[in-house]
């Protein structure tokens, strides 16, 4: 069964017709997009066994117009693919930054799901003319994931400090998963405080807790 993380990625892909999944693993996202009316798919992964699993899945649903490619990042793609969506999910934030930075193809629409360092990724996207269309936290099997829908634009679209830290969509809509994430983070931070004597570090952690509490209150007010 596909969980909330993958379902959010699929939803963010919308009605895209020509899609590449970088780090495709089993191919679940591509399979769903095939069923949603995609016309051409690229399954790409640095792991040959993973690409084979995606190939097997797409064949099993009777979808024929796809390409499987083994390689690192976006190196397997070219502009002749005419892609209207690229998915990069399940990798670290810095790894996604490296992939985007080394791209040799024109980038338009992306769905990104970093496993960590999402603030650094948001900063990179802003600095490099990627407009963040949506940016939400989802809870899936007791873990929290950030999922971003991104579009390349001609000029920098500034994010506020709060948007960089928390994600613009989380700050504009009620999101119970976002609240759960902040409550869990605050619990961990309060536990850390019990073992910290350094005043500067304590102040830093307490400031983070207070900021999180402010966002929780704001989110609850949007309910």
Backbone torsions as a table, in degrees:
resi	resn	phi	psi	omega
1	UNK	NA	130.4	179.4
2	UNK	-74.5	130.3	-178.6
3	UNK	-84.6	-175.3	-175.4
4	UNK	-66.1	-34.2	179.8
5	UNK	-60.4	-54.1	-178.4
6	UNK	-67.9	-36.3	177.6
7	UNK	-62.4	-36.0	177.5
8	UNK	-68.3	-41.9	176.2
9	UNK	-59.1	-46.0	179.4
10	UNK	-61.4	-43.6	180.0
11	UNK	-63.7	-39.4	179.8
12	UNK	-68.3	-23.7	175.9
13	UNK	-71.1	-21.4	175.2
14	UNK	59.7	-131.7	-177.4
15	UNK	-100.5	24.2	179.0
16	UNK	-54.9	142.5	-176.1
17	UNK	-104.4	-33.2	-176.6
18	UNK	-123.4	107.8	-166.4
19	UNK	-128.9	138.4	171.0
20	UNK	-116.7	138.3	175.1
21	UNK	-114.3	111.9	-179.1
22	UNK	-90.7	119.1	-171.0
23	UNK	80.2	48.7	-168.5
24	UNK	-67.4	-23.2	-178.0
25	UNK	52.1	-120.9	-175.2
26	UNK	-74.2	-16.6	-180.0
27	UNK	88.5	18.2	-176.6
28	UNK	-63.5	-40.8	179.6
29	UNK	-64.0	-45.2	-179.4
30	UNK	-64.7	-38.8	178.0
31	UNK	-61.5	-43.5	178.7
32	UNK	-64.3	-40.3	-179.9
33	UNK	-68.5	-32.9	174.8
34	UNK	-60.6	-43.3	179.3
35	UNK	-70.1	-23.3	-179.6
36	UNK	-87.9	4.0	174.7
37	UNK	106.5	12.3	176.8
38	UNK	-62.1	149.1	-179.2
39	UNK	-103.7	-23.5	-177.7
40	UNK	-153.4	135.6	-176.7
41	UNK	-132.1	145.7	173.3
42	UNK	-121.9	120.5	174.7
43	UNK	-100.7	114.2	-175.5
44	UNK	-128.5	137.1	179.0
45	UNK	-159.8	151.2	176.1
46	UNK	-72.8	-15.6	-179.4
47	UNK	-100.0	119.0	177.5
48	UNK	-61.7	-41.6	177.3
49	UNK	-60.9	-35.9	178.3
50	UNK	-65.6	-44.7	177.6
51	UNK	-60.2	-38.8	179.1
52	UNK	-63.6	-39.1	178.0
53	UNK	-63.4	-41.4	178.1
54	UNK	-65.2	-40.8	178.2
55	UNK	-61.0	-44.3	-179.7
56	UNK	-62.5	-41.8	-179.5
57	UNK	-65.3	-45.2	-179.8
58	UNK	-64.8	-39.0	176.1
59	UNK	-63.4	-36.0	-175.9
60	UNK	-67.9	-24.1	178.9
61	UNK	-98.7	4.9	175.6
62	UNK	79.2	20.9	178.0
63	UNK	-93.9	124.8	-170.8
64	UNK	-107.5	-25.7	-171.0
65	UNK	-89.8	74.5	179.3
66	UNK	-145.0	162.4	178.4
67	UNK	-128.1	137.3	176.1
68	UNK	-111.3	133.3	-174.2
69	UNK	-139.9	136.5	178.8
70	UNK	-105.3	124.1	179.5
71	UNK	171.9	178.3	-173.3
72	UNK	-96.1	128.1	173.3
73	UNK	57.6	-135.3	-177.9
74	UNK	-88.6	5.1	-176.8
75	UNK	-63.7	-21.8	-178.1
76	UNK	-82.3	-9.7	-174.6
77	UNK	-100.4	161.5	173.3
78	UNK	-145.1	163.6	-176.5
79	UNK	-65.2	-23.8	179.4
80	UNK	-69.1	-12.9	175.0
81	UNK	-68.3	-22.1	179.1
82	UNK	52.0	49.1	-177.4
83	UNK	-75.9	140.3	173.0
84	UNK	-108.9	0.9	174.4
85	UNK	-158.1	136.0	173.8
86	UNK	-124.9	129.9	178.0
87	UNK	-105.6	129.5	173.2
88	UNK	-129.9	105.5	-172.4
89	UNK	-134.1	152.0	174.2
90	UNK	79.6	17.6	179.1
91	UNK	-118.8	163.7	176.9
92	UNK	-67.4	155.0	-179.5
93	UNK	-59.0	-42.3	179.3
94	UNK	-67.5	-34.9	177.8
95	UNK	-65.0	-41.2	177.3
96	UNK	-63.9	-41.0	176.9
97	UNK	-59.3	-44.9	178.9
98	UNK	-61.1	-41.2	-179.8
99	UNK	-63.4	-46.5	-179.5
100	UNK	-67.7	-39.2	-177.9
101	UNK	-64.9	-32.0	-176.7
102	UNK	-95.9	9.8	-176.6
103	UNK	-63.9	136.7	176.4
104	UNK	-106.9	4.6	-179.2
105	UNK	-116.5	162.9	176.7
106	UNK	-74.0	128.2	-179.8
107	UNK	-104.4	135.2	179.6
108	UNK	-122.0	-75.0	-177.4
109	UNK	-114.7	135.2	-176.6
110	UNK	-135.1	147.4	163.9
111	UNK	-118.8	122.7	-174.9
112	UNK	-120.2	139.0	176.4
113	UNK	-136.5	89.6	179.7
114	UNK	-78.1	146.0	177.7
115	UNK	-83.3	-19.4	-178.7
116	UNK	-163.1	176.5	176.0
117	UNK	52.3	42.3	-178.3
118	UNK	-68.3	-31.2	179.6
119	UNK	-64.8	-43.3	176.9
120	UNK	-61.9	-39.2	178.9
121	UNK	-65.4	-44.6	177.8
122	UNK	-59.2	-41.8	179.5
123	UNK	-61.9	-44.3	178.2
124	UNK	-61.0	-45.9	-178.7
125	UNK	-60.1	-45.8	179.5
126	UNK	-61.8	-44.5	-176.6
127	UNK	-69.2	-18.0	-175.3
128	UNK	-117.3	29.7	171.2
129	UNK	63.3	37.8	170.4
130	UNK	-106.5	121.7	178.3
131	UNK	-87.6	126.1	178.8
132	UNK	-85.6	107.8	-177.8
133	UNK	-74.7	-49.2	177.9
134	UNK	-138.8	151.8	-175.3
135	UNK	-158.0	97.8	-174.0
136	UNK	-129.1	158.5	171.6
137	UNK	-96.3	135.1	172.2
138	UNK	-126.7	143.6	176.8
139	UNK	-102.0	127.3	-176.2
140	UNK	-142.1	115.9	179.1
141	UNK	53.7	47.3	174.6
142	UNK	68.1	17.0	173.3
143	UNK	-123.5	155.7	-178.5
144	UNK	-112.0	137.5	-177.8
145	UNK	-132.3	141.5	171.3
146	UNK	-96.2	131.0	177.1
147	UNK	-124.0	126.4	-175.5
148	UNK	-121.3	133.4	170.4
149	UNK	-104.4	125.2	-166.9
150	UNK	-130.9	145.1	178.6
151	UNK	-133.3	132.4	177.4
152	UNK	-73.7	132.0	-179.1
153	UNK	-130.2	178.6	-173.4
154	UNK	-86.8	-17.3	-177.2
155	UNK	-145.0	163.2	-177.6
156	UNK	-67.6	131.1	172.8
157	UNK	-105.7	105.7	-172.7
158	UNK	-65.8	139.0	171.0
159	UNK	-107.1	146.0	174.9
160	UNK	-74.1	167.4	177.6
161	UNK	-59.6	-39.9	178.6
162	UNK	-65.7	-41.3	178.9
163	UNK	-64.5	-38.4	176.6
164	UNK	-63.7	-39.0	-176.0
165	UNK	-77.6	-40.6	-169.3
166	UNK	-115.1	-15.2	-177.7
167	UNK	94.6	126.1	-169.8
168	UNK	-62.0	-39.4	-177.3
169	UNK	-70.6	-36.0	177.0
170	UNK	-61.2	-28.1	-177.4
171	UNK	-88.3	-7.3	-176.2
172	UNK	-116.4	-12.0	180.0
173	UNK	-133.4	158.6	172.8
174	UNK	-74.5	127.1	-178.9
175	UNK	-138.0	102.8	-178.5
176	UNK	-60.8	-33.3	178.6
177	UNK	-65.4	-37.9	177.8
178	UNK	-62.5	-44.4	178.3
179	UNK	-62.5	-44.3	179.3
180	UNK	-60.3	-40.0	179.1
181	UNK	-62.9	-44.9	-178.5
182	UNK	-67.5	-39.2	177.2
183	UNK	-62.9	-41.4	178.8
184	UNK	-66.2	-41.6	178.5
185	UNK	-62.7	-41.9	179.4
186	UNK	-64.0	-36.9	176.9
187	UNK	-61.3	-43.2	178.4
188	UNK	-66.8	-39.7	179.9
189	UNK	-67.0	-40.1	177.6
190	UNK	-65.1	-35.2	175.9
191	UNK	-65.7	-38.4	178.1
192	UNK	-63.1	-39.2	-176.6
193	UNK	-58.4	-30.1	-177.7
194	UNK	-65.3	-19.7	-176.6
195	UNK	-115.1	14.1	-176.8
196	UNK	-118.2	126.9	178.4
197	UNK	-105.8	-23.0	-178.8
198	UNK	-61.1	122.6	-173.2
199	UNK	-64.9	-43.2	-178.8
200	UNK	-62.5	-42.4	-179.9
201	UNK	-68.2	-38.5	176.9
202	UNK	-61.6	-43.5	179.9
203	UNK	-62.6	-39.0	179.7
204	UNK	-64.2	-44.9	-179.5
205	UNK	-67.6	-42.2	179.2
206	UNK	-63.7	-35.2	177.1
207	UNK	-65.0	-41.4	178.4
208	UNK	-63.4	-42.9	178.0
209	UNK	-61.0	-44.4	179.9
210	UNK	-64.3	-40.1	177.6
211	UNK	-63.7	-42.4	178.0
212	UNK	-62.5	-42.2	179.3
213	UNK	-63.0	-37.3	177.4
214	UNK	-62.8	-43.5	179.8
215	UNK	-68.2	-35.1	176.1
216	UNK	-62.8	-44.9	178.8
217	UNK	-62.6	-43.7	179.7
218	UNK	-63.1	-42.4	179.8
219	UNK	-64.3	-41.7	179.0
220	UNK	-64.3	-31.8	178.1
221	UNK	-69.5	-18.8	178.5
222	UNK	-90.6	-2.5	-176.4
223	UNK	-60.3	NA	NA
